Amino acid sequence: MKMISFAEFGGPDVLRLVDAEEPHAGPGQVRVAVRAAGVNPVDWRIREGQFRTVRPIELPSGVGQDAAGVVDEVGEGVEGVEVGDHVFGEGSSTYAEFAVLSAWARMPEGLTFEEAAGYPSVMETALRVIREVGVRPGETLLVSGASGGVGSAVLQVARDRGITVIGTAGAANQDYLRDLGALATTYGEGWVERVRRLGRVDAALDLAGSGVLRELVELTGDPRKVVSIADFGEPGLGVRFSGAAGSMPEALAEAVALISRGKLHIPVEKAYPLAEAAAAHADSRAGHTRGRRVLIV
């Protein structure tokens, strides 16, 4: 089969389309013929070697953890899914023609493979950080870097739970944030005052890692009410970094429920052929995403 692999840490140019042996489903797993794979910031962070000390990997390594496809192998002990089912979920080395998933759910009716591949990791992350920051219905959550995949999910989950969201993003994404139910403003000079004019901030999420933790603490008045998924800096501020993944099966179930109720939709900003994974990583790292980027297999 064809898959994306890298044999050394580095920039997007280390990614190669190679021939590899097909993986097979073990106990508690399913294998899918991948139709689309989600592109997540964690993918290029791993490729760059940012996690090599805390999450060692053996090189050469495959890439990717999110996928949508057609089940073609069912592992021992697996129930409730059959060969031919259309599923989306989390696995390993998903930038490939075949991948093994450890968590999955049937795709909701009307969802394309490309759309489905964009949901697993961002939905798990969104649910986790909302829980960790402790924001409650009736309160206001500030989301820095709100237009990407995780931000898009956070805005819609929060709205469904009765939480007001103030979102910051670039000028081109202001209407997009408003369409998702957020009070929108741009980042850049004067952004703190613009946020204050929109209302009180009870909790805040840093999704972009753009060096705004001090301002988020200032706006909330409490570092315990700020959670980041992208900024390792400023440990003295008392801000929490969320890195430990929660329950993917629960996240997939919540995604299915919200999508089926018409309460969640994360658009695919751009889809790339599998062979153009390097371009997808370069674009993802550049930021300013609206929704998701995926690879088409």
C-alpha positions in Angstrom: 0.0 0.0 0.0 1.0 3.7 -0.3 1.5 5.7 2.9 3.2 8.9 4.1 6.3 8.3 6.2 9.3 10.2 7.5 12.8 8.9 8.4 14.1 11.9 10.2 12.7 14.9 12.1 12.5 18.1 10.2 10.4 20.3 7.9 7.6 19.2 5.6 10.2 18.1 3.0 11.0 15.0 5.2 7.6 13.5 4.3 7.7 10.8 1.7 5.1 8.7 -0.1 6.3 5.2 0.2 5.3 1.6 -0.3 4.6 -0.3 2.9 3.1 -3.5 4.2 -0.6 -3.3 5.0 -1.5 -3.2 8.7 -4.1 -5.6 10.1 -6.7 -5.3 12.8 -5.7 -6.7 16.2 -8.1 -7.5 19.1 -10.4 -4.6 19.7 -9.5 -2.8 16.5 -10.9 -2.4 13.0 -9.0 -1.8 9.8 -10.4 0.7 7.2 -9.7 1.4 3.6 -9.0 5.1 4.2 -10.9 7.6 2.1 -9.7 10.7 4.0 -7.3 11.5 6.8 -7.5 14.6 9.1 -4.5 16.9 9.2 -3.8 18.1 12.8 -1.2 20.4 14.3 0.0 17.5 16.5 1.0 15.7 13.2 3.5 18.3 12.2 4.7 18.8 15.8 5.6 15.1 16.0 7.3 15.3 12.5 9.3 18.3 13.7 10.4 16.4 16.8 8.7 18.7 19.3 7.6 15.7 21.4 10.6 13.4 20.9 11.5 13.5 24.6 8.0 13.0 26.1 6.6 10.8 23.3 9.5 8.9 21.7 8.8 7.3 18.3 10.8 4.8 16.2 11.9 6.1 12.8 10.9 5.7 10.0 7.4 6.5 11.2 4.0 6.9 9.7 1.9 10.0 10.2 -1.6 10.9 11.2 -4.2 9.8 13.8 -7.6 10.7 12.3 -9.3 8.9 9.4 -12.6 8.1 7.8 -13.1 5.1 5.6 -14.7 1.7 4.9 -14.3 -1.1 7.4 -12.5 -4.1 5.7 -11.2 -6.0 8.7 -12.8 -6.5 12.2 -10.5 -7.6 15.0 -11.2 -10.2 17.6 -13.8 -9.2 20.3 -15.2 -6.3 18.3 -19.0 -6.1 18.1 -21.4 -3.7 16.6 -19.5 -3.0 13.3 -19.2 -5.0 10.1 -17.1 -5.1 7.0 -18.5 -2.4 4.7 -19.5 0.1 7.4 -18.5 3.7 6.9 -16.8 4.9 10.0 -14.6 7.7 11.3 -12.2 7.6 14.2 -8.7 7.5 15.7 -5.8 5.3 14.9 -2.2 5.5 13.9 -0.4 6.2 10.6 -3.7 7.2 9.0 -2.0 9.0 6.1 -2.2 5.8 4.2 -4.4 3.6 2.0 -5.2 1.3 4.9 -5.1 2.1 8.7 -6.0 0.4 11.9 -8.4 2.3 14.2 -8.6 1.9 18.0 -11.7 4.1 18.4 -14.5 4.7 15.8 -18.1 5.5 15.2 -20.4 5.1 12.3 -20.6 8.2 10.1 -23.8 10.2 10.5 -26.0 10.2 7.5 -25.1 13.0 5.0 -21.5 13.4 6.2 -18.8 12.9 3.5 -15.6 11.0 4.2 -13.7 14.3 3.8 -15.8 16.0 6.5 -15.8 13.0 8.8 -12.0 12.8 8.8 -11.9 16.3 10.3 -13.8 15.6 13.5 -12.2 13.0 15.8 -9.2 14.8 17.4 -10.7 18.3 17.3 -13.9 17.1 19.0 -12.0 15.2 21.7 -9.8 18.3 22.3 -12.8 20.7 22.3 -14.7 18.6 24.9 -11.6 18.2 27.1 -10.6 21.8 27.2 -14.2 23.0 27.9 -14.3 20.6 30.8 -10.8 21.5 32.1 -11.4 25.3 32.0 -14.6 24.8 34.1 -16.8 27.1 32.2 -20.5 26.8 33.0 -23.8 27.6 31.2 -24.6 31.3 31.4 -20.9 32.2 31.6 -18.6 33.7 28.9 -15.7 31.9 27.4 -13.0 33.7 25.5 -11.3 31.6 22.7 -8.1 32.9 21.3 -7.6 31.4 17.8 -11.2 30.5 17.3 -11.5 29.8 13.6 -9.5 26.5 13.3 -10.8 23.0 13.8 -10.7 22.9 17.6 -12.1 26.5 17.8 -14.9 25.7 15.4 -15.9 22.7 17.6 -15.5 24.7 20.9 -17.8 27.4 19.6 -20.6 25.1 18.6 -20.4 22.8 21.7 -20.4 25.9 24.0 -23.4 27.4 22.2 -25.3 24.1 22.6 -24.5 24.2 26.3 -25.7 27.7 26.8 -22.2 29.3 27.1 -21.5 32.6 25.5 -18.3 32.7 23.4 -16.0 35.6 22.5 -13.7 34.5 19.7 -10.6 36.1 18.3 -9.4 35.4 14.7 -8.1 37.3 11.7 -10.2 39.9 9.9 -11.2 37.4 7.1 -12.8 35.0 9.6 -15.0 37.4 11.6 -18.2 36.5 9.7 -17.3 32.8 10.1 -17.1 33.2 13.9 -20.4 35.0 14.0 -22.1 32.3 11.9 -21.0 29.9 14.6 -22.7 32.0 17.2 -19.7 33.8 18.7 -19.0 37.4 19.5 -16.1 38.0 17.2 -13.1 40.4 17.2 -9.7 40.5 15.6 -6.4 39.9 17.4 -3.6 42.4 17.0 -3.0 45.7 18.7 -5.8 46.7 21.1 -7.4 43.3 21.1 -7.7 43.2 24.9 -9.8 46.3 25.0 -11.9 45.1 22.1 -12.6 41.9 24.1 -13.5 43.9 27.2 -16.1 45.9 25.2 -17.8 42.7 24.3 -18.3 41.6 27.8 -16.9 40.0 31.0 -14.7 37.0 30.5 -15.2 34.1 32.9 -12.7 31.6 31.4 -10.3 31.5 28.4 -8.8 29.1 26.0 -5.5 29.6 24.0 -5.8 27.4 20.9 -3.2 29.2 18.7 -0.1 29.6 20.9 0.3 33.2 19.8 1.9 34.5 23.1 -1.3 35.8 24.7 -1.3 33.9 28.0 -0.6 37.0 30.1 -3.5 38.9 28.5 -5.8 35.9 29.0 -4.9 35.8 32.7 -5.5 39.6 32.9 -8.9 39.2 31.3 -10.1 36.3 33.5 -8.4 37.5 36.7 -7.5 33.9 37.5 -4.8 31.8 35.9 -6.8 28.7 36.9 -9.4 29.8 34.4 -7.1 29.7 31.5 -6.2 26.6 29.5 -3.8 26.3 26.6 -3.3 23.6 24.0 -0.5 25.4 22.1 1.7 27.4 24.4 4.3 25.7 26.6 5.7 29.0 27.7 5.2 31.2 30.8 4.9 28.4 33.3 5.2 30.9 36.1 1.8 32.3 35.2 0.0 29.3 36.6 -1.8 28.6 33.3 -2.6 24.9 32.7 -1.4 23.2 29.5 -3.9 20.5 28.3 -2.1 17.6 26.7 -3.5 14.4 28.0 -6.2 13.0 25.7 -9.6 12.2 27.1 -12.1 9.5 25.9 -12.2 9.3 22.1 -15.3 7.0 22.1 -17.2 9.6 24.1 -16.0 12.4 21.8 -17.1 10.5 18.7 -20.5 9.7 20.3 -21.0 13.4 21.1 -20.0 14.4 17.6 -22.5 12.0 16.1 -25.2 13.3 18.4 -24.5 17.0 17.6 -24.1 16.5 13.9 -27.3 14.4 13.8 -29.2 17.3 15.5 -27.8 19.9 13.1 -25.8 21.5 15.9 -22.3 20.8 14.7 -20.6 21.4 11.3 -16.9 21.9 10.8 -16.2 22.8 7.2 -13.2 21.4 5.2 -11.2 24.5 4.1 -9.0 22.5 1.8 -8.5 18.9 0.7 -5.1 17.6 -0.6 -4.2 14.4 -2.4 -2.2 12.0 -0.2 1.0 12.7 -2.1 0.7 16.4 -1.1 0.9 15.8 2.6 3.9 18.1 2.8 1.9 21.0 1.5 -0.9 20.3 3.9 1.5 20.4 6.8 3.1 23.6 5.6 -0.4 25.2 5.3 -1.5 23.9 8.7 1.6 25.3 10.4 1.1 28.7 8.8 -2.2 29.0 10.7 -5.2 31.1 9.8 -7.3 28.0 9.1 -11.0 28.2 8.8 -12.3 24.7 9.8 -10.2 21.7 8.7 -7.6 20.4 6.3 -7.7 16.8 5.1 -5.9 14.4 2.8 -7.9 12.5 0.2 -6.8 8.9 -0.3 
